[in-house]
């Protein structure tokens, strides 16, 4: 998204994603490794939500 002045605006979700990647990289992961960790974390969240729905929660 861009502001009326043409500046790029970032959502809270985008900012949080970058912050999480920076944290993982600072812990010694490569950028690709950090991305993979985030992808796996997102998948786990999806599966947990599916499980909650299946249990009727």
ChimeraX commands (.cxc) that place a marker at each C-alpha (Angstrom):
marker #1 position 0.00,0.00,0.00 radius 0.5
marker #1 position 1.19,3.54,-0.63 radius 0.5
marker #1 position 0.37,6.81,1.08 radius 0.5
marker #1 position -1.03,9.79,-0.78 radius 0.5
marker #1 position 2.56,11.06,-1.03 radius 0.5
marker #1 position 3.69,7.85,-2.71 radius 0.5
marker #1 position 5.50,6.38,0.29 radius 0.5
marker #1 position 5.30,2.66,0.92 radius 0.5
marker #1 position 3.20,1.71,3.95 radius 0.5
marker #1 position 3.64,-1.62,5.72 radius 0.5
marker #1 position 0.99,-3.54,7.60 radius 0.5
marker #1 position 1.52,-4.70,11.17 radius 0.5
marker #1 position 1.63,-8.27,9.79 radius 0.5
marker #1 position 4.47,-7.40,7.38 radius 0.5
marker #1 position 6.41,-5.65,10.14 radius 0.5
marker #1 position 5.98,-8.63,12.47 radius 0.5
marker #1 position 7.12,-11.03,9.77 radius 0.5
marker #1 position 10.31,-9.07,9.10 radius 0.5
marker #1 position 10.99,-8.76,12.85 radius 0.5
marker #1 position 10.64,-12.54,13.24 radius 0.5
marker #1 position 13.04,-13.14,10.35 radius 0.5
marker #1 position 15.58,-10.70,11.78 radius 0.5
marker #1 position 15.39,-12.48,15.15 radius 0.5
marker #1 position 15.97,-15.90,13.58 radius 0.5
marker #1 position 18.88,-14.59,11.52 radius 0.5
marker #1 position 20.42,-13.01,14.61 radius 0.5
marker #1 position 20.26,-16.46,16.23 radius 0.5
marker #1 position 22.44,-17.85,13.44 radius 0.5
marker #1 position 20.04,-19.04,10.76 radius 0.5
marker #1 position 20.52,-18.13,7.11 radius 0.5
marker #1 position 17.80,-16.09,5.43 radius 0.5
marker #1 position 16.56,-19.21,3.66 radius 0.5
marker #1 position 16.58,-21.16,6.94 radius 0.5
marker #1 position 14.67,-18.38,8.70 radius 0.5
marker #1 position 12.09,-18.31,5.92 radius 0.5
marker #1 position 11.67,-22.07,6.17 radius 0.5
marker #1 position 11.15,-21.87,9.94 radius 0.5
marker #1 position 8.49,-19.16,9.45 radius 0.5
marker #1 position 6.76,-21.23,6.74 radius 0.5
marker #1 position 6.69,-24.26,9.04 radius 0.5
marker #1 position 5.38,-22.17,11.94 radius 0.5
marker #1 position 2.59,-20.85,9.71 radius 0.5
marker #1 position 1.72,-24.39,8.64 radius 0.5
marker #1 position 1.57,-25.56,12.26 radius 0.5
marker #1 position -0.81,-22.68,13.05 radius 0.5
marker #1 position -3.03,-23.70,10.11 radius 0.5
marker #1 position -3.10,-27.32,11.24 radius 0.5
marker #1 position -3.89,-26.33,14.83 radius 0.5
marker #1 position -6.79,-24.18,13.59 radius 0.5
marker #1 position -8.04,-27.10,11.48 radius 0.5
marker #1 position -7.85,-29.37,14.50 radius 0.5
marker #1 position -9.73,-26.89,16.68 radius 0.5
marker #1 position -12.49,-26.64,14.03 radius 0.5
marker #1 position -12.68,-30.43,13.77 radius 0.5
marker #1 position -13.07,-30.64,17.54 radius 0.5
marker #1 position -15.83,-28.04,17.39 radius 0.5
marker #1 position -13.94,-25.35,19.31 radius 0.5
marker link #1:1,2 radius 0.2
marker link #1:2,3 radius 0.2
marker link #1:3,4 radius 0.2
marker link #1:4,5 radius 0.2
marker link #1:5,6 radius 0.2
marker link #1:6,7 radius 0.2
marker link #1:7,8 radius 0.2
marker link #1:8,9 radius 0.2
marker link #1:9,10 radius 0.2
marker link #1:10,11 radius 0.2
marker link #1:11,12 radius 0.2
marker link #1:12,13 radius 0.2
marker link #1:13,14 radius 0.2
marker link #1:14,15 radius 0.2
marker link #1:15,16 radius 0.2
marker link #1:16,17 radius 0.2
marker link #1:17,18 radius 0.2
marker link #1:18,19 radius 0.2
marker link #1:19,20 radius 0.2
marker link #1:20,21 radius 0.2
marker link #1:21,22 radius 0.2
marker link #1:22,23 radius 0.2
marker link #1:23,24 radius 0.2
marker link #1:24,25 radius 0.2
marker link #1:25,26 radius 0.2
marker link #1:26,27 radius 0.2
marker link #1:27,28 radius 0.2
marker link #1:28,29 radius 0.2
marker link #1:29,30 radius 0.2
marker link #1:30,31 radius 0.2
marker link #1:31,32 radius 0.2
marker link #1:32,33 radius 0.2
marker link #1:33,34 radius 0.2
marker link #1:34,35 radius 0.2
marker link #1:35,36 radius 0.2
marker link #1:36,37 radius 0.2
marker link #1:37,38 radius 0.2
marker link #1:38,39 radius 0.2
marker link #1:39,40 radius 0.2
marker link #1:40,41 radius 0.2
marker link #1:41,42 radius 0.2
marker link #1:42,43 radius 0.2
marker link #1:43,44 radius 0.2
marker link #1:44,45 radius 0.2
marker link #1:45,46 radius 0.2
marker link #1:46,47 radius 0.2
marker link #1:47,48 radius 0.2
marker link #1:48,49 radius 0.2
marker link #1:49,50 radius 0.2
marker link #1:50,51 radius 0.2
marker link #1:51,52 radius 0.2
marker link #1:52,53 radius 0.2
marker link #1:53,54 radius 0.2
marker link #1:54,55 radius 0.2
marker link #1:55,56 radius 0.2
marker link #1:56,57 radius 0.2
view
